[in-house]
C-alpha cells in the first residue's frame, strides 16, 4: 500500500550521515537476479551423471532460524462481518456507501476464513509454512469499541491460535489492521483521545486472553495508510478529508495506540513476549550506489520518515517538522512521548514499491520520477523496486538504530488466470519474490538482523478500496466457490522454505 504524502512530511531538515556503499558478492549476484534478469542455464545433454544437489550451491542461503511466513488481515479474509456478535467496522460502513469501493465489493464474505480456517491452516501446513501473521478484529472483541467484551469474538481467536499451534505454526498477531469499530468513529475516531484510550483496554484484553500462546505481537499496521488515506486523502475508510491540525492529531493518537500496544505486552505478556510496530516508510533508493546519491537518499529518507519514526524511535517529533507544522502541531499531553517511544523488540517493514533519488543541485536530494512504462504490479503505486528490501532495512538501521527486523509484508498484485488445467502460473509474482528476496539476502549478508519474511498474502483477498479485483495471494481464491488453489509462486515459496535458500 502506498504512503500518501501529507502535511506530516517536512520539506527540509534532518542531517544525514554518509552511507557506505554496499557490494554484492559473486554468490549474491548470481542468486539475486535484478528485475527479472536472474541467471539461468542448463546442463548440456550427456554431461549430468551425478545427481544434482537439492539447491545450487551458489543460491543465496538464509539463516537457519529465519522465520518464513505468510500474512493476512482480518477484514481482508475473515468475512462473517456480522456474525457471533461482531460490531460494525469503519470498513463495513465505508464499503456499503455507493462509489467508495471498486465494484461495490464489501468484506462481508471475503475468503470466509472465519468458517474455513481449519482448511486454511491445513494448507499452510502442506506448504511448509511455519509462521503466520494475522490480525485480530477489534470490533469482534469490542463491538462498540469499548464497553462489554464479546466473548464469542475472543473465542474465535482462541480457536484460531490453538489450531495454528496444533499445526506447528507460530502466530504473529497484529492488534490493529485498520478495522476501527464504527461506534468509535461515530464518537470522533482517531481525531479524539478516547480512541487510543479504548485501544489500550482492547490491547490489554487480547494480550491477557491470548498472550499465554501468542508471543509475537505487532501493534498498528501502516499508520500512514489508515490515517493518511482514511482522514487525509479520504479514499479509505472512514473516507474523510481533515485539515492539517486534525490530521496531525489523528497521527498522534495512532502513535499513542502503538505505545499502548507495547505497554500492554510488557504488562500482561508472557515471559519472552515481543512486540513491534509494522510500518511502511517510503523507501528511497539511491539511483547509483555512489557516496553522493547514497547520502541524498539517506537525507530524504530522514525527512520523510521523521514524523512517525522520530516519535517511536527517538521519543520526539523532528524539530524541523514541528516548526513547519506551526499551528497545525498536534496536542501532546505529558507522558505521551514516553509511551510512544517505549522500546520495542523489532520493526516490521511492509515493503512494496519505492522511489529513486539522486544528489541534485548543491547535493540536495532530488526525487526521480518513474517513466510510465516502468515495471509495476496491477496497481499504479506498486513500482517493482527490489532494492527497497535492502535500503528499507539499511535506512531504518542507520537513522533510528533499529536492530531487529521482520519483513512483515511483501508481495505484488497480478492479473492471475486459472488455466484449463486448473493451474495459476503466476511467474511474474514468483520472479518478483526472487528479486526482492535476493536484495533482502544482501541486507542479511551485510549483517542486518532480519529475522523473518512474510509473503503478502497467503491468499487473494479484499484489497480495501480496490475490492476483490486485485490479487496478491500465493493461493488463488475462486470467490463464488471459495476454492483455494496454490499458485506456482506458492510451490516455489514452499521449496524456498524447505531449503532455506533461493531455488
Ligand atoms: C499493505 C496492507 O497492510 C495490506 O492490508 C494491503 O492489502 C497490502 N498493503 C497491499 O496493498
Boltz pocket constraint, residues with backbone or C-beta under 6 A from the ligand:
constraints:
  - pocket:
      binder: B
      contacts: [[A, 1], [A, 2], [A, 73], [A, 76], [A, 221], [A, 222], [A, 350], [A, 409], [A, 456], [A, 462], [A, 463], [A, 464], [A, 472]]
      max_distance: 6.0
